[in-house]
Amino acid sequence: MSAYSRHSPTKAFGLIFNSPSNVLYQPSSRLAYLPALEDVLVWDIKSATLLHEWHETGCTALVTQISQNPANNSFAVGYNDGSIRIWQNNTAIITFNGHKSAITTLEWDFDGIRLISGSKDTNIIIWDTLAEQGLTRLKGHRDAVNSLHFISQNHLISTSNDTFIKLWDLNTQHCLQTLIGHRSPVTTSSLTSDLSMLASGSSDGEIRLWSISHDNLKQGLTQDDNGDFIKFIEHISTLSVHTINRKRITQLAFHESLPFLAILSSDKSLEVLRLRTEDEIKSKMARRRRRNKEKGKKGAQEESGEITVTMNDRLTPYLVVHSHSKIKSFSFPPLPSSFDPKAPAQVLLALANNAVELHAIPAPAKKSAEEKEPESYRLNSLDLPGHRADIRALALSSDDQLLASASNGQLKVWNMKTQACLRTIECGYAISVAFLPGNRTVVVGTKSGNLEFYDLVSSTQIADIDAHENTIYGIDVAPSKTSFVTASGDKDVKFWDITQVERDSDVVENEKVKSIGVVHTRTLKMTDEVLAVKHSPDGRYIAVSLLDSTVKVFFADSLKFYLSLYGHKLPVLSMDISHDSKIIITSSADKNIKIWGLDFGDCRKSLFGHDGSVMQVQFEANSHRFWSTSKDATVAYWDGDKFEQVQKLHGHQGEIWSLVTSNDGNFLVTGSHDKSLRVWEKLDEPLFLEEEREKALEELYEADLAENDGAKDGDDQVEAEDVHKATSGTLMAGEKIIEALEIADEDISAQNDYNALSQADKEKVGGPPARHAQFVALGNPSADEYVLKFVLEKIAPSDLHDALLVLPFSHVISLLRYLEMWSDKGWNIGLVARILFFLLKTHHHQIVANRVMRNTMIGLRESLRKRLTEQKSVVGYNLAALKVIRRAHDADRIAKYLEEEDMDEERANQRLKAEEEALMNAGKKRKRVII
């Protein structure tokens, strides 16, 4: 069994925002929470500083939703694999698995205890974040759930791609009302701050407004005088003030403290509507009466002096916020109470080009006479730490300290130790890039055929040469470091000598400085467009890839033809030659990698390991092992001598355009369509091919398990059911429980046999039976202690129920006996009760039919009731103590007001109540216990 060195991703950098998720912004702390692929980045917008990076080891799923807990500083983050993680203090503290598809929406209840999630699998799940378990799965929608809103403690509104809006009662776990009005998918919705009105937007650009009757919700399902059920939500109006050409509405948001409604569609602008004040509405109605009177269209309403006020009268266009790129999402947070009431609203725009902008929206003027045409203005932007377009080319300096990345319009230079962006220089549409000797100058080959030279010290362009008539696809520096060669779509391969020239200094006037210059020496004419070019490390050969799917090899000194490599069905996109100049590898758009010998041009092996075009291949330093990247977003590691795939790495979320390996062979860097740069490092951990094959089979099994689990769903007519999802983690946890029960049963049986024999004949019985190695390693705990404290308590609460479903009924009987033991001893009564109630609910019929379990269940009932009564007494005592402490605290504060500020008791109580409300409104992380 041969061992290789394992490679692992370290981190992704060059990202600001790149995700289908929403974003969050806190004006008080100036912190922006920006999903970036599988991570969430916490930025200080004003200083453009990355403060934290929320990354879960082993997680490659894309972040699709983020929501902040209203009660504390924790966040719920949803991913496209259906998982949800609760982050607190930059650490994932809970992981929920219940959905089968990407999370599309997350919503906390008012106390921050329950979390509601919606997904593309059409389900809504209620999670208890304190008990760390799923409570209920609501099934009623027929397509992806796009938004969720709490309108009371036990009432929920959901919108979906099935065009319906549903009102749910969480007590009965049933749908109370289904709203049918939209004719296309309802993509987004938002509630006003007083929870009295809902705005919903659809994919056809329609916005509907709905009124919510909380009085009717309190009454429940009742009938009116006509015998019809009263409606909880009613349609008010369809907005006609929206003028964005009826494009898809992607996001809506009411501002919590200002009369604004922000509307985002699929373009570069955010439209803001304003709710008119009552005085403005009265003036508008008066003008309408005058106009009607002038036109002679007085009706019954005019005679009575009443005109119906519609929502179109209440809402008016206010301004439009423009950005430089398409807006993917926005955050419209309320202003903290410490801000000036006249302060402008702040809106954070997350752009599709890996950037964010913070804009200010002025507050509406109090008097219309003073009102000027409002305009938004940009406060801050965050764009320098990342590329605006796909990263098309990469190059490392000779000492592996600097990385150059090039895209359309930008050249960036990075410090490889800190991943900090050192230089950002404007350039043309870059296709290829290379460091020139000295690591001070970078040359960029552009789509227009120009060679652009940049000095990294001064961050300036020192030369721009019109080198080719078409795109420069490749630049390769010769092994001698005195020249380089360029390959272009104009069918030419050009050779350039590197020289030193003097130029004017950019820092000191009238001073000359030495810099690198180039001289065109030779041109090799080809019959087709040239897509790649490569020198052999010994300097003898030069390989040229052509559009006709062949690779021509020439002698580097005389440019005489040497070999022709043909076999690919589509053009060769990349190639590399080994350090000993004996092997050449080629990759093509036909998803194939070929290994050739440079002595005779024989094809030694064709390798298929990617599902898309293989964009780049490159040898590891001083080795026949090589790397490949593809449009399938994977990176593969190959053994060129044994023709085997060693490792396949996942991480990028888009096509991988560029690849560069380090000169010492310890790491490689890739650049992708997702605008991220990723470093993959060689670890000290060995890698065995057999283990990698087993790991790949396990991943296939887990994917098949998820599909089968989805195929076993219950009746679609059922609106509510328990939350379960089988994963490899829950299966392993279930297997651990089974193994622990078997070991413990065997240990107890052996001990009972020994005790029986010792009582019958103490002289013939030897020493006590040997215990299992697990008990010895853990310090010889008792069998029941081992099952509880070393197995069950180690399982994550969110995985416990799914793990218990794995147990056969014979092991369920065994576990019930242990539950009785733990209840008698008073061990972890909360966990014991939770396991017992779940087992009773799941295996009720079998347990009732099993007479052997009668005595065990009776004993368990008595002992557990006793223990739960004891815990109830403790909780009651603690609540009474809290009540005393609260009264004493309030009394001290009232006494302070009476003595120091000379208030009467009524004013002191009012002051106390006002201060508490101010604290809550200011977002303080303090919750009072209602006793």
C-alpha positions, 0 to 999 in steps of 0.5 A, a space after each residue: 500500500 503506497 502512501 502519498 501526502 494529503 492536500 487540504 484547502 487552507 482558506 479562500 481569499 479575495 472574496 467580499 460577497 459572493 452568494 445567493 444569500 441575503 446580507 446583514 448590516 448593523 449601523 451601530 457597530 458598522 459591521 456587515 455580515 456578508 456570505 462568501 461561498 461557504 463562509 460568512 465574512 464579518 467586515 468593518 465597512 468604514 475601515 474595510 477590515 475583515 474582522 472574522 471569518 465563520 468557517 466550518 471545517 469540512 463544510 463546502 456547501 454554499 451559504 444561502 441564508 443568514 438571520 440574526 437572533 433578535 434576543 442575543 448576538 447569535 446568527 442562524 446560517 443556512 446552506 444549500 445542502 439543507 443544513 443550518 448552523 447557529 453561530 455565536 462568538 464566531 463559533 458554530 454551536 449547533 448544527 441542524 439537519 432536516 431539509 433535503 435541499 437548499 435553505 431559502 429563508 430563516 426567521 426567528 420568533 420574538 424571543 429568539 428561541 424558536 427558529 423557522 426555516 424554509 427550503 426548496 424541498 417545500 417544507 417548513 421546519 420549526 426548530 427549538 434552539 434551546 433543546 437543539 431539536 426539530 419540533 415540527 415539519 409543516 407541509 403544505 406548499 408545492 414549491 420552494 418556500 421563499 419567505 417566512 414571518 412571525 405575526 404573533 407568537 403562534 402565527 406564521 406567514 409563508 410565501 412560496 413559488 407555488 404562488 400561494 401565501 399561507 397563514 399557519 397556526 403553530 399551536 394546531 400545526 395547521 394552515 388557517 388561510 391560503 391567499 390566492 392572488 398572485 399568478 406567478 411565484 411569490 419571491 419575497 415579502 415584508 411586514 411593517 413594523 407594527 405587523 399590520 400589513 404585508 407586502 408581497 412581490 412576485 416574479 412578474 413584477 407585481 406587488 400586492 399589499 395585504 392587511 392583517 387583522 390581529 383581532 380576528 386572530 385572537 378570536 380564532 376560526 369564527 363565523 360572521 352573520 352570513 355563516 362565512 368564516 372570518 378572514 385573518 388576512 385580506 387583500 388591500 391593493 396592488 401597487 401601481 407606483 412601481 415602475 421598474 418595467 415589471 421585472 422579477 421582484 427579488 427582495 422587499 423590505 419595510 424600514 422599521 423606523 422610517 416610512 420607507 419601502 425598498 423594492 429590488 428587482 433584477 437590475 442595478 437600482 433599488 427603488 424606495 417608496 415613501 408612506 405619506 403622512 396623514 396631513 399629506 393624504 388629506 391635502 391630496 384628497 382635497 386636491 382630488 376633490 377640487 379636480 373632480 369638481 372642476 371636471 364636473 364629476 361629482 358623485 355620491 362620495 363628493 356629496 358626502 365629502 368622502 373619498 376612498 383612500 387607497 394604498 396607491 394614495 399612501 405610497 409615493 416614489 421617493 428616490 432610486 438608489 443606483 449602483 455600478 453593478 447588479 444588486 443581488 441583495 440589500 440590508 435595510 436595518 433600523 437606526 439605533 435610538 442613539 442616532 439622530 432622528 433626522 439621520 438618513 437611513 442606511 442601506 447596504 447593497 451587495 453587488 454581483 461583482 464581489 463588492 458591497 456599497 453603503 448608501 444613505 437615504 435622507 429622511 423625509 422632510 417634515 414640511 412639503 414646502 421644504 422638501 427638495 428632490 431627495 437623492 441618495 449618496 454613497 457613504 462607503 464601498 468595499 471592493 479592493 480586497 477582491 476581483 470584479 470579474 472571473 480570475 483568468 490567470 495566476 502567477 507566483 514569484 520565484 520565491 513563492 512570496 507574491 501571487 499575481 492574479 489577473 481578470 478583466 480590468 484588474 491586476 492584483 498582487 497578494 502576499 501569500 503569507 497573509 493573503 493580503 492584497 498589496 497592489 491593485 492595478 487597472 489593466 486590460 482584459 487579462 488572459 495570461 500573466 507572468 512574473 519576469 526575473 527579479 519579481 519586480 515586473 509583471 507582464 499581462 497578455 490581454 484579449 486585444 493582443 497587447 503585452 502590458 508591463 507593470 512595475 510593482 514597486 510604483 504600481 504603474 504601467 511601464 510599457 504597453 506593446 502591441 504584440 499580437 493581432 489577437 488574444 494572447 493565450 499564453 506567456 512562458 518564461 524560458 528556463 534561462 530567465 533571459 527571454 519569454 515566449 507568447 502564444 496568440 490567436 493570430 497564429 503566431 508564437 513570438 519570442 522576446 528577449 528581456 533587457 534593461 532600459 532606463 526610463 523616467 522615474 515616477 517618484 523623482 523628477 528628472 531622474 532615470 531609473 533602470 527597469 526591464 524592457 523587451 525586444 522581439 527577436 523571432 516569430 514562429 508562424 503556425 497554421 492555426 490559432 495558438 492556445 498554449 505554449 511551454 518550454 521544456 525545463 532543459 531548454 531544448 524544446 518548445 511545445 505549441 498547442 493549436 486549435 486543430 487539437 494537436 500539439 507541435 513540439 519544436 527544437 527551441 534553438 532552431 525552431 525545427 519541427 520535432 514531434 506532433 502529438 495528436 489524439 485529443 478530440 477537442 483543442 488542448 487548453 493547457 500543457 506542462 512538461 516534467 522537470 526532467 523533460 521526459 513527459 508532457 501532459 496535455 488537457 483538453 476541452 474533451 475532458 481528457 488528460 493525456 500523458 505523452 513521452 517526449 522521446 518518441 511522442 507516444 501517448 502513454 495514458 489517457 486519464 478521465 477524471 473530470 466532468 467538464 473541460 480540463 482548463 489547466 494542468 501543471 506538474 508538481 515541482 521535481 515530480 511526475 505528479 501533477 494537478 488538473 483543474 476543470 469547469 466541474 469546479 474540482 481540483 484533481 491530483 494525479 500520479 503520472 508514473 502509475 496513471 492514478 488519481 490520488 485525490 480529488 478536492 472540492 471547494 470552488 463553486 464555479 469553473 476553475 480557470 487558472 492554476 499555479 503550483 509553488 516552486 517548492 511543491 508545498 502548495 498550489 493556488 487556483 482561481 475561479 469563476 466564483 471570484 475566489 482564490 484558494 490555497 491548497 497545502 500539502 500536509 504531513 498526513 499520509 494518504 492511502 489510495 484504498 482509503 480514498 476509494 472507500 471515502 468516495 464510496 461512502 459519499 456516494 452511499 450518503 447521497 443515495 441515502 438522502 435520495 432514498 430518505 426523500 422517497 420515503 416521505 409520508 402522505 402529501 396530505 399530512 400538514 405536520 409531521 416529525 423532523 427526521 433526516 438520516 445522514 452518515 453522522 446519525 447512522 454512525 451515532 446509532 451504530 455507536 449506541 447499538 455497540 455500547 448496549 451490546 458491550 454493556 449487556 455482555 458485561 452485566 450478564 458476565 457479572 451476574 453469572 459470576 455473582 451467581 456462581 460465587 454464591 453457589 460455591 465460592 471456592 471453585 470460582 476464580 477471579 472476576 470476569 475480564 472486562 471489555 477493553 473499552 471499560 478498561 480504557 475509560 477507567 472501569 465505569 459501570 456498564 450503565 454509566 458507560 452507555 449514558 456518560 460515554 456514549 449518549 451524552 456525547 451525541 449532539 442533541 440535534 442528532 439524537 432522535 435520528 440516531 435512536 431510529 437506527 436501533 432495532 426493537 431488541 436494543 430498544 428494550 435493552 435501552 429502556 432497562 438502562 433508562 430505569 437504572 438512570 432514573 433510579 440514580 437521578 442521572 441526567 433526568 432531562 436526557 432520560 425523559 427525552 429518550 423515553 418519550 421519543 421511544 414511547 412515541 416511536 415504538 408505542 404499539 410494540 412496547 404495549 404488546 410486549 408483556 415482558 416490559 410491564 414491570 420495567 415500565 411501571 418502575 420507570 414511571 414511578 422513579 421518573 415521576 419522582 425525579 421530575 417532581 423534584 426538578 419541578 420543585 427546584 425550578 419553582 424555588 428558583 423562579 420565586 427567588 428571581 421574583 424576589 430579586 426583581 422586586 428588590 431591584 425595582 424597589 431600589 430604582 424607585 427609591 432612587 428616583 424618589 430621593 434623588 430626583 424628587 418624584 412621586 411614586 406614580 412618576 417613578 413607576 412611569 420612569 422605570 417603565 420608560 427606561 425598560 422600554 428604551 433598553 429593549 428598543 435600543 437592542 440591549 441583550 437583556 431579556 426579563 423573565 416574566 413571572 
